[in-house]
């Protein structure tokens, strides 16, 4: 099943400005509620990674990871994935491990925050 991608600059800016983020040496993942029951994904790969071939390879790998593991992402959120320069140096498995770990950390962080304020995580997810 194909993923829904974010294409508008204002949608990217909204996620960057208001979303929560987690980062490691390869990626930064931002997440923000989008008011729908679907996940949307945006990908940012700067020229610091290399030429067009390298950037497109990293972008294709990230899109495929999101497509294959769509069920691991909480519905109703926009996710923006920013590739850091080290992302061009690792293989598919390294990117996959990094992205899934960061997305899981964002979900776990939301669970722990909701338990502190007295609501369960199940109340947040439709």
C-alpha positions in Angstrom: 0.0 0.0 0.0 1.4 3.4 -1.0 2.1 6.1 1.6 0.6 9.6 1.6 3.4 12.2 1.3 3.6 15.7 2.5 4.4 18.1 -0.4 3.4 21.6 0.7 6.0 23.8 2.2 3.6 25.1 4.8 2.8 21.6 6.0 6.5 21.0 6.5 6.9 24.3 8.4 3.9 23.5 10.6 5.4 20.1 11.6 8.9 21.7 12.2 7.5 24.5 14.3 4.9 22.6 16.4 5.9 19.0 16.3 7.9 16.8 18.7 11.2 15.4 17.5 13.7 12.7 18.2 17.1 12.4 16.6 20.2 10.2 16.3 23.3 10.4 14.2 21.5 9.4 11.0 18.0 11.0 11.1 15.7 13.5 12.8 12.0 12.5 13.0 9.3 15.1 13.7 5.7 14.2 14.5 2.6 16.3 14.8 -1.1 15.4 14.9 -2.8 16.1 11.6 -6.5 15.8 12.5 -7.2 12.9 10.2 -7.0 9.2 10.6 -4.1 8.8 8.2 -0.3 8.9 8.5 1.4 11.4 6.2 5.1 11.4 5.6 7.5 14.1 4.5 11.2 13.6 3.6 14.0 16.2 3.7 17.3 15.3 2.2 19.7 18.2 1.8 22.6 18.6 -0.6 25.0 18.0 2.3 24.5 14.3 1.7 25.9 14.4 -1.8 24.8 14.6 -5.4 21.3 13.9 -6.7 21.9 10.2 -7.1 22.9 9.8 -3.4 20.1 12.0 -2.2 17.4 10.2 -4.2 18.7 6.8 -3.0 18.4 7.9 0.6 14.9 9.3 -0.1 13.8 6.1 -1.8 15.0 4.0 1.0 13.2 6.1 3.6 10.0 6.0 1.6 10.2 2.2 1.3 10.9 1.8 5.1 7.8 3.9 5.8 5.7 1.9 3.3 6.8 -1.5 4.6 6.3 -0.5 8.3 3.2 1.7 8.0 1.4 -0.2 10.7 4.1 0.8 13.2 3.4 4.5 12.8 0.5 5.9 14.9 -2.4 7.0 12.6 -3.5 10.7 12.7 0.0 12.1 12.6 2.3 13.8 10.1 5.9 12.5 10.2 8.8 14.5 8.7 12.1 12.6 8.4 15.2 14.7 8.0 18.3 12.8 6.8 21.6 13.8 8.3 24.9 13.5 6.3 25.8 10.2 7.9 22.6 8.7 6.4 24.3 8.5 3.0 27.0 6.2 4.4 24.8 3.5 5.9 22.9 0.7 4.2 19.1 0.1 4.1 19.2 -1.9 7.4 20.9 0.9 9.2 18.4 3.4 8.1 15.5 1.1 8.9 16.7 0.5 12.4 17.3 4.2 13.0 13.9 5.3 11.7 11.8 2.6 13.5 13.7 3.3 16.7 13.0 7.0 16.6 9.4 6.6 15.6 9.0 4.2 18.5 10.6 6.7 20.9 8.1 9.4 19.8 5.2 7.0 20.5 6.6 5.9 23.9 7.2 9.4 24.9 3.6 10.3 24.2 2.5 7.3 26.2 4.6 8.3 29.2 3.4 12.0 29.0 -0.3 10.9 28.9 0.1 8.6 31.9 1.4 11.6 33.9 -1.6 13.7 33.2 -4.1 10.9 34.0 -5.2 9.9 30.5 -4.4 6.6 28.9 -2.7 6.4 25.5 -5.7 4.5 24.1 -7.8 7.7 24.7 -5.4 9.6 22.4 -5.5 7.1 19.5 -8.8 6.9 17.7 
